[in-house]
Amino acid sequence: MTTAADGIHSNPAIGVQQALTLPQAELFALWRTLPAPDLAELEGEYTGYTPVLHATDEEIDGLTELLYRDGSSRGVWLGKAYQTGDGSTGEGYNVFRVSADGVGAHGYVRRARFATSIDESLIDGRPSLMMRYAAFDNNSARTDLVDEVRRYSHGFYLGTATTVLPDGTRTQPDGCFLLAGPFNPWTGVDDPALELR
């Protein structure tokens, strides 16, 4: 079902395709209107998307370098995974495709963990599913990356992110990533001891 307010279908398979055609500023404006999901609602691995249709070549190059470069130490970002813990907190990780032995061969790694909870947004003070990387020891924790996710429809979510600046304030987001799924059950990170503090 398409809602009149935004024209994006609530079915994740259709809605993601429509959302990928929107400018980041419109997606971020939509994110501001959405509710937080229930913490237990996101369970398993979700495909991640970054809309780039209206991005500049420079922005696309930066995004490619950060998240989508084959052969990089990080790998190509595919999405995120979630698991509810005690009912009020949970955790998650990111899924990456990496080069493997053999021509054109690929493998998958699960790392870059984060803690989850429903809390007040660092952006607008409304409830969001907060993903705090600083709960673990990884590259994203070093910048105090906090992703914030809100529900468009069941199985389709918009997220945005901030990091800490040298003066202690936070960056101001101007865009969103999309999550749809789950496509797999929770698997867990490859090395549970690797990112512990």
C-alpha positions in Angstrom: 0.0 0.0 0.0 1.3 3.4 -0.9 0.8 6.2 1.6 -0.3 9.6 0.2 2.3 11.4 2.3 5.4 10.0 0.6 4.4 7.9 -2.4 6.5 4.9 -1.2 4.9 1.5 -1.2 4.8 -0.3 2.2 5.8 -3.6 0.6 9.6 -3.7 1.1 10.3 -5.2 -2.3 8.5 -2.3 -4.0 9.2 0.4 -1.5 13.0 0.0 -1.6 13.0 0.4 -5.3 11.0 3.6 -5.0 13.0 5.0 -2.2 16.3 4.4 -4.1 15.0 7.0 -6.6 14.6 9.8 -4.1 17.1 12.5 -3.2 18.8 11.9 0.2 17.3 15.1 1.6 13.8 13.8 1.0 14.6 10.4 2.6 16.0 12.2 5.6 12.9 14.4 5.9 10.8 11.2 5.7 13.0 9.5 8.4 12.2 12.4 10.8 8.5 11.6 10.6 8.8 7.8 11.2 8.3 5.9 14.4 11.0 3.7 16.1 10.5 0.0 15.5 10.0 -2.4 18.4 13.4 -3.6 19.5 12.4 -7.3 19.0 11.0 -6.5 15.5 14.4 -6.5 13.8 15.7 -10.1 14.1 18.2 -11.5 11.6 20.2 -10.2 8.7 18.8 -7.3 6.6 20.0 -6.1 3.2 21.4 -2.6 3.2 21.0 0.0 0.4 22.5 3.5 0.0 20.5 5.7 -2.5 22.9 7.4 -4.9 20.7 8.5 -7.9 21.0 12.2 -7.0 24.5 12.1 -5.6 27.4 13.9 -7.2 30.3 11.9 -8.7 32.5 13.0 -5.8 29.9 11.7 -3.2 29.6 8.4 -5.0 33.4 8.1 -5.1 33.6 8.7 -1.4 30.8 6.2 -0.7 32.5 3.6 -2.9 35.8 4.1 -1.1 34.1 3.8 2.3 31.7 1.0 1.8 31.8 -0.6 -1.7 35.3 -1.2 -2.8 36.2 -4.7 -3.8 39.6 -5.7 -2.4 39.5 -3.3 0.5 40.2 -4.5 4.0 36.6 -3.8 5.0 35.0 -5.4 2.0 31.7 -4.5 0.3 28.9 -3.7 2.7 25.8 -5.9 2.3 23.7 -5.0 5.3 23.2 -5.3 9.0 21.9 -7.9 11.5 20.0 -7.6 14.7 19.2 -9.8 17.8 17.3 -8.8 20.8 19.0 -9.5 24.1 17.2 -9.0 27.4 14.2 -7.3 25.9 15.4 -3.7 26.4 18.8 -4.1 24.7 20.3 -6.1 21.9 23.2 -6.2 19.5 24.1 -6.4 15.9 26.8 -6.6 13.3 27.5 -5.7 9.7 27.8 -8.1 6.8 30.5 -7.6 4.2 31.4 -9.5 1.0 35.2 -9.9 0.7 37.5 -11.3 -2.0 38.4 -15.0 -1.4 40.9 -17.4 -3.0 40.2 -18.0 -6.6 39.4 -15.8 -9.6 36.2 -13.9 -8.9 35.6 -15.9 -5.7 34.0 -14.1 -2.7 33.4 -14.9 0.9 31.4 -13.2 3.6 32.4 -11.7 7.0 30.3 -10.7 9.9 31.9 -8.0 12.1 31.7 -4.3 13.1 29.4 -5.0 16.1 27.0 -2.5 17.8 24.7 -2.5 20.8 21.0 -1.7 20.3 18.3 -0.1 22.3 15.3 2.2 21.8 16.3 5.6 23.1 15.9 9.3 22.3 17.5 10.3 19.0 20.7 12.3 19.1 19.2 14.1 16.1 15.7 15.1 17.0 15.0 13.7 20.5 12.3 11.3 19.3 12.5 7.5 19.8 14.8 5.6 17.5 16.5 2.2 17.4 19.9 3.3 18.4 23.0 1.4 17.2 26.0 2.3 19.3 29.3 1.0 17.9 31.3 2.3 20.9 30.0 -0.6 22.9 32.6 -2.7 21.0 36.1 -2.2 19.9 36.1 -1.6 16.1 36.9 1.2 13.6 33.4 2.6 13.8 33.7 2.9 17.6 36.7 5.2 17.2 34.4 7.9 15.6 31.6 7.1 18.1 29.4 6.2 15.1 25.7 6.0 16.1 23.2 4.7 13.5 19.5 5.5 14.1 16.8 3.4 12.5 13.1 4.0 12.1 10.3 1.9 10.6 8.6 2.8 7.3 6.8 -0.6 7.3 7.4 -4.0 8.7 10.5 -5.3 7.0 11.5 -1.9 5.6 13.5 0.7 7.6 15.3 4.0 7.1 18.5 4.7 9.0 20.8 7.7 9.4 24.0 8.2 11.3 26.1 10.7 13.2 29.7 10.7 14.5 31.4 12.8 17.1 33.4 15.9 16.1 36.6 17.1 17.9 34.6 19.7 19.9 32.3 17.0 21.3 29.3 17.9 19.1 28.0 15.5 16.5 27.8 15.7 12.7 24.4 16.6 11.2 23.0 13.9 8.9 21.6 14.8 5.6 20.7 11.4 4.2 19.6 7.8 4.9 20.5 4.2 4.2 17.7 1.6 3.7 17.3 -1.8 5.3 14.9 -4.6 4.1 14.4 -8.1 5.3 15.3 -10.2 7.0 17.0 -12.3 4.3 18.8 -14.7 6.8 18.4 -15.6 10.4 20.9 -14.2 12.9 24.3 -15.9 12.4 26.5 -14.0 14.8 29.9 -12.5 14.2 32.7 -14.6 12.9 34.8 -14.1 16.0 32.7 -13.2 19.1 35.8 -12.4 21.1 37.4 -10.1 18.5 35.6 -6.8 19.2 35.0 -7.1 22.9 36.1 -4.2 25.1 
